[in-house]
Amino acid sequence: MAKTGLLVKLAIKLGDDWKAYQQKESTPEALAFQNGLKDTLGMYKELAEAQDPEAILKAEQIALIQEKEFANSAEMVNSIKPGLIQLEEARQSLELVHDSEAYQKAASTYAGKRKQGGLPLDGFREFVRSHQARLTNRLKADGSHAEKNIFRQRKTNLKVANEAYIKLQRKALGIENAKGISR
């Protein structure tokens, strides 16, 4: 059967391709890239330790702009563009949450199903949710362990930023932290 012969050839070819890919990953340039990613990961970890939502947003903006610049497909660009728009909305929410009176007025316009734990699911929290989903999708794609560790750390950073932001929301709305609740 011609199909069986073709499938055997395909299996051999795919094996050769993966071997070539592995060899490519061990070139001096690839190793330098991997070492550089370790430094980048360290910087992302420092951001998480700072627990500064504004700094984490800025870091994500830098990453998204870089990803857009080096994107190699229209699909990737089309995923990044809404992320940048949502990031700007998140920045606006972050600015607003520091003005308690203005934030209370804005929060009163949210329907009950657009709240979680009595707190609005505003631009900041929507960005975090959407962007974590984007990063999860990136984790499903091919990439080195170092690259995936950076995506995982970025997701962790977003979680840290979200937790800090929720505290700001509670403060702005005058809501005391309920015992045992950590969102």
N, C-alpha and C positions, 0 to 999 in steps of 0.2 A: 504494500500500500504506500502510495506517495505521501499520505498524511503522516504515517508513522515515521517515515524517513525524515520528513520535515520537522516533526516534533523532536526527534533525536538530535537533529542539527541545531534546533532552537535551544534545547537543553544544554548542549555543549557550548553554544555561543553565549548563552546567559552566564554559564560558569566562567568562561573566559572573561566576560565583561566584568563580573564581580571581582575576579582576581586582579584585573587591571585597575579597578577602582581601589582595591586595597593597596596596591603598589603606589598609586597616586597619592594616597593618604599618608604614605611614609616618606615622601620627598622632603628635603630640607625646608622648602617653602610651607608645606602642609604642617610640618612639625612646629615651625615658627608661628604659624597661624594658631595652632592648638595651644601653644604656650601663651600667646597673647590673649586668648579667650579666658585662660585661667586668671589673668590680671583683671580682665573685664568682670568676671564673676565676682572677684573680691570687691570690686567697686560697687557692684549691685548689692552685695551683702552689707557693705557699709551703709548704703542708702536705707536698707531695711532697719538697721540698728538705730538710725537717726529718727525713725518714725515720723518723718516730715512729709505729709501728703503733697505739699507743693513741690518739694524736691523730687518726689517720686513721679509726679505728673510731668515735670520738666524732663526727667530722664526718659520717660516713655515717649515724649515728643521728639527728643533727640533720636531715639531708636527708630521711631516711625518714619521720620524724615530720611534717615539713612537707608532704611529698608525700601522706601519708595524710590530713592535715588538709584539704588542698586537692584531694583526689582527686575526680574528677567521674564516677566509675563504680564499680560494685561490683567489677568485674574488677580495677580498679587497686588498690582496697583489699585484695582477696583476694590480690594479688601482694605487697603490702607487708607484710602481717601475718606471713607466714612469714619474710620478710627480717628483721624485728625480732626474732623468736624466734632465728633463726640468729645474729644479731648478738650477742645475749646469750650464746649458746654460745661464740662467738668470744672474747668478753670473758673468759669463764671459762677458756678455753684459754690466753689470754694471761697471765692471773694465774698459772695453774698452771706455765707454762713457766719462770717465774722461780724456782721451787722445784725444783731439779735432782732431788733424791731423789724427791719426789712425782711429778714428770713422768716419771722413769724407770720408776716402778711403773705409772703409767697407760699409758705407751707400750708396755710389755711385754704389754698386753692386746689390742693391735691385731694382727689377722691380717695375714699377708704381703701379701695383695692390698689391704689398707687402708693400705698404706705406699707411699711413693714415694721412691726413693733412700735407703731405710732409715729414713725419717722418717714418723711417723704422719700420715695425712690426717685431722686432728682438726677440732674445731669451727671453729677459726680458718681453716684452709685450705679447709674445705667452704664456709664463708661467702663467702670470696673468690671461689671458683669460681662459686657460685650467684649471687652479687650481680653479678659481671661479666657473667654471662648475662642477668640482668635489665636491666642497663644497655645491653647490646648490643641487646636487644629495644626499649628506649626509643629507641635511635639509629635504628631502622628506621621509627619513627613520624614523622609530620609534626612539624616544629619548625624554629625558626630556626637559622642557623649558630652563633650564640652559645650557644643552648641545647645544641646537639649538641656544641659544644666543651667545655662543662661536663661532659657525660656522658663524653666521651673522657678528660678530665682525671681524672675520678673513677675510671675504669677504670685509668688510669696510676697513680693513688694506691694503688689496691688492689694493683697489681703491686709497687709499692715496698714497701708494708706486708708483702706476702707474702714478699718477698726478705729483709726485715729479720727477719721472724718465723722463717724457715728458719734464719737465723743463730742466733737464740735457741734453736731446737730443737736444733741441732747442739751448741751450748754446753751445754745442759741434759743432753743424752745423751752428752756427751763424745766426739762424733764430729768428727774433724778434717776440714776442708774438703779434698776431693780436688782435685788439680790439674786445672784446665780445666773443672771442674764448677761451673756457676752455675745454680741452680734457684730 
